[in-house]
């Protein structure tokens, strides 16, 4: 809790670390487990901060397109962007609905045009929120390859959206 300052995230990190410890090191002697658990926790916390940094730079601007949250919000859940913000009417105007559906369609088109490995890595990491290790395992490649594919996909999407006049 002190490391991430978010009770729900801290509980998730501890739960994931316990599962990793049990899955990968269940056969180890009991005296080895505390040190292994500590290392797994530290790595999980670093991964959590990396995901937060990526979300803040890549996912948050996409969510502003989908729902209108201002950049700089402390924590934005992309699902919350589908709900009306406080003080706003619950019903979108037809023009707002059309604009949002067009933006979503453009995003889907551009994601579908990415090279297959970039698209796969991008969707697993940012939409399905898998960590680098899980994505690498699912794709059958190294963690470095996952990072490279994700970075290239994000840069390609940013360039294409900018060329189409969509600024994030």
PELIN-V413279 format. One line per field, one symbol per residue. psi: psi as a letter, one per 20 degrees, with the letter a starting at -180 (. if undefined). burial: I if it has 24 or more other ideal C-beta (glycine too) atoms within 12 Angstrom, else O. A space follows every 50 residues. Layout:
psi = ???
burial = ???
//
This chain:
psi = hhhikoggggggggggggggggghkhiqqhhhgggggggggghhgghghg hgggghhggghhhhhhijqqqiqgppphhhiiqqqpiqqipqqhhggggg hgggggggghhhiqqghgggggggghgikqrgggggghikarhhhggggg ghgggggggghghjjop.
burial = OOOIOOOOIOOOIIOIIOOIIOOOOOOOOOOOOOOIIOOIIOIIIOIIOO IIOIIOOIIIIIIIIIIIIOOOOOOIOIOOIOOOOOOOOOOOOOOOOOOO OOIOOIIOOIIOOIOOOIIIIIIIIIOOIIIIIOIIOOIOOOIOOIIIII OOIIOOIIOOIOOOOIOI
//
